[in-house]
Amino acid sequence: MIEYVVPGNTDPRVLERSCQILREGGLVAFPTDTSWSIGCALSSKQGIQNLRRLSGERDERHFTLLCHHISQIGEYCSLNNSQFRFIKRLIPGPYVFILRALLGTEKVLDIRRKEVGVRIPHHPVSLALGEALGEPLYSITAKRSMIRREGPDSFYYEEPSGSADEKGLPPIPEEELFEGGWELEDIPGIALILDPGEELPRWVSTVIDLTTEEPTLIRHGAGPWPV
């Protein structure tokens, strides 16, 4: 189902309905300052299972904790003064920051890696959704390979072409990304699409590792680098 929303003035009733879906384990698609994302509530085990099943990804670096304020990042990740200042300069914006997850976050996500990506996008709809929910969204970029290809209960996932080094992430081809919200209706498992009625750029975020001594580029995307 699509709900058309006004960026900067999203109907509170739509936000509340979205939050109810998320708390009950459902998936919601929403715009960001890069491409479309699909998210679940961090506190929902069922939602996390549904998101992972839909994505087909095995590498946790493809998933992101989408926050609405930098103070929220410190509730779920280890954040020192240097990291705080670095992030503060670049948010909100098209950047994902890799940080050490706190023990409670590791347990909730049941992740194999001790790091997690966090992001504060520069889009009023995604920020309003996160603020209304009161907790981070666990999210992933919406891709065309998520569309059902075989049978009513199966999900098809094809690893994007391209290579990455040990520290890098494989590129996401532009043709894998969506522009209009209506295009996401063919993705199975999405309960609601928040559509501002505008086409989004088919970009990915810039990913920066902050667990090393110096910030390290993992993937160059929409965010300028070096900064």
C-alpha positions in Angstrom: 0.0 0.0 0.0 1.2 3.5 -0.8 0.7 6.5 1.4 1.5 9.8 -0.3 3.1 12.2 2.1 4.2 15.8 2.1 7.9 16.2 3.0 8.3 18.4 6.0 4.6 18.1 6.9 3.9 14.3 7.1 0.5 13.5 8.4 0.9 12.3 12.1 -1.8 9.7 11.4 0.3 8.2 8.6 3.3 8.2 10.9 1.5 6.5 13.7 0.1 3.8 11.3 3.7 3.3 10.0 5.0 3.0 13.5 2.3 0.4 14.4 3.3 -1.6 11.3 7.0 -1.5 12.3 6.4 -2.4 15.9 4.3 -5.4 14.8 7.2 -6.7 12.6 6.2 -5.2 9.3 8.4 -3.5 6.7 8.0 0.1 5.6 9.7 1.6 2.5 10.6 5.3 2.6 12.7 7.9 0.8 16.2 9.1 1.8 18.6 11.6 0.4 20.1 8.9 -1.8 17.7 6.1 -2.9 14.8 4.2 -1.4 15.2 2.3 1.8 13.2 -0.5 3.4 13.3 -0.7 7.2 12.0 -2.4 10.3 11.9 -1.5 13.9 15.2 -2.3 15.7 13.2 -3.7 18.7 11.2 -6.1 16.5 12.8 -9.6 16.1 10.2 -10.5 13.5 10.9 -7.4 11.6 14.6 -8.1 11.5 14.0 -11.6 10.3 11.6 -10.3 7.6 14.1 -7.7 6.4 17.0 -10.2 6.2 14.8 -12.7 4.4 13.8 -10.1 1.9 17.3 -8.7 1.3 19.0 -12.0 0.8 22.2 -10.4 2.1 24.7 -12.3 4.3 27.0 -9.4 5.0 25.8 -7.1 7.9 27.6 -4.2 6.3 24.7 -3.9 3.8 22.3 -3.1 6.8 22.2 0.3 8.5 20.9 1.7 11.7 19.0 4.7 10.6 18.8 7.3 13.4 17.2 10.7 13.6 19.7 12.4 16.0 23.4 11.9 16.8 22.6 11.3 20.5 20.6 8.2 19.4 23.8 6.8 17.8 25.5 6.8 21.2 22.8 4.7 22.7 23.6 1.8 20.3 27.2 2.3 19.4 30.5 3.1 21.0 31.2 6.7 20.2 34.2 8.7 21.4 34.8 12.4 21.1 36.8 12.2 17.9 34.1 10.1 16.2 31.4 12.4 17.5 33.0 15.5 16.0 33.6 13.7 12.6 30.0 12.6 12.3 28.7 15.9 13.5 30.3 17.6 10.5 28.6 15.4 8.0 25.1 14.9 9.3 22.4 14.8 8.1 23.7 13.6 4.8 24.5 10.7 2.4 27.0 9.0 4.7 27.0 5.7 6.6 29.5 5.4 9.5 30.8 2.1 10.7 31.1 2.0 14.5 31.6 -0.6 17.2 28.2 -1.9 18.3 27.4 -1.9 22.0 26.9 -5.4 23.5 23.1 -4.8 23.7 22.9 -3.9 20.1 24.9 -7.0 19.1 22.5 -9.2 21.0 19.4 -7.5 19.5 20.7 -7.9 15.9 22.5 -11.2 16.5 25.3 -10.1 14.3 28.5 -11.9 13.5 30.5 -8.7 13.2 31.0 -6.4 16.1 30.6 -3.3 13.9 27.4 -1.7 12.6 26.7 1.0 10.1 24.7 4.1 11.3 23.2 6.9 9.2 21.2 10.1 9.6 19.8 10.9 6.2 19.0 14.4 5.0 15.3 13.7 4.1 12.4 15.0 6.2 10.2 11.9 5.7 12.8 9.4 6.9 13.7 11.7 9.8 10.1 12.1 10.8 9.5 8.4 10.7 12.5 7.7 12.9 11.5 10.4 15.4 7.9 9.1 15.6 9.1 5.5 16.2 11.5 6.6 18.9 14.2 4.1 18.0 16.5 3.4 15.1 15.2 1.7 11.9 17.2 -1.3 10.8 17.3 -0.7 7.0 18.7 -1.7 3.7 18.7 -0.2 0.2 15.7 -1.2 -1.9 16.9 -3.1 -5.0 15.2 -4.6 -8.1 16.7 -8.0 -7.3 14.3 -8.2 -4.3 11.3 -8.6 -6.6 9.8 -12.0 -6.5 10.9 -14.1 -9.4 9.9 -17.7 -8.6 6.7 -18.9 -7.1 4.4 -17.2 -4.5 6.6 -17.9 -1.4 10.1 -17.7 -2.7 12.5 -14.8 -2.8 15.1 -14.4 -5.5 18.4 -12.6 -4.8 21.2 -12.2 -7.2 24.5 -10.8 -6.0 25.3 -7.6 -7.9 28.1 -7.8 -10.4 31.4 -6.0 -9.4 34.2 -6.7 -7.1 35.4 -5.3 -3.8 38.5 -5.6 -1.8 38.6 -7.1 1.8 37.6 -3.7 3.3 35.3 -2.6 0.5 31.7 -3.2 -0.4 30.6 -4.5 -3.8 29.1 -1.7 -5.9 25.3 -1.5 -6.4 24.6 -0.9 -10.1 22.5 2.1 -10.8 20.0 0.0 -12.7 19.3 -1.9 -9.5 17.9 1.1 -7.7 14.4 2.7 -7.9 13.3 6.2 -8.7 9.5 6.3 -8.0 7.8 4.8 -5.0 5.2 3.0 -7.1 8.0 0.8 -8.4 8.5 -0.8 -5.0 4.9 -2.2 -5.0 6.3 -5.4 -6.7 8.7 -6.1 -3.8 7.1 -8.8 -1.6 6.7 -8.2 2.1 6.5 -4.4 2.2 3.5 -3.4 4.2 3.6 0.3 3.4 5.4 2.7 1.1 5.8 6.4 2.2 5.9 8.2 -1.1 6.6 12.0 -1.3 5.5 11.9 -5.0 8.9 12.8 -6.3 11.6 10.7 -8.1 14.7 10.0 -6.1 18.3 9.9 -7.4 19.6 6.5 -8.0 22.6 7.0 -5.7 24.1 5.0 -2.8 25.6 6.5 0.3 29.3 7.0 1.0 30.4 4.4 3.7 33.2 5.4 6.1 34.8 3.1 8.7 35.4 4.9 12.0 36.7 1.9 13.9 40.2 2.4 12.5 42.8 4.9 13.7 41.9 7.2 10.8 38.6 7.4 8.9 38.7 4.8 6.1 36.6 4.9 2.9 34.7 1.7 2.4 32.5 2.8 -0.5 32.4 6.1 -2.4 28.9 7.2 -3.1 26.9 10.4 -3.1 28.8 11.9 -0.2 32.0 13.8 -1.2 35.3 12.2 -0.2 37.8 13.1 1.2 36.0 15.4 3.6 
